[in-house]
Amino acid sequence: MQTTYADGIANMILVDGVVRVDLMNVTSVEQGKEPNTHSVGTLALSLPALIRIHDQFGKMIDKMVSDGILTKNQQPQQ
């Protein structure tokens, strides 16, 4: 199995029921400039898989909050 590390998402698009997520890494950061990035691959998901992953990420974040690893910021009042 291959492990791919990503710093973030460069682009997402839905085509014919498949969500394609372009993953990117930050290669360098210079003061006052946009970070330099490069693509590390594309993740292709069916819509049901995207919804399952969203649920799983939410549960992981909730667990990290309950374990004291993360704190949730309250959304500003509008």
CORMO-V833305 format. One line per field, one symbol per residue. psi: psi as a letter, one per 30 degrees, with the letter a starting at -180 (. if undefined). A space follows every 10 residues. Layout:
BEGIN
psi=???
END
This chain:
BEGIN
psi=kkkkkkfake kkkjkhgkkk jjklkkelkk kglkkkllkf lkkkkleeee eeeeeeeeee eeeeeffgel kkkkkkk.
END
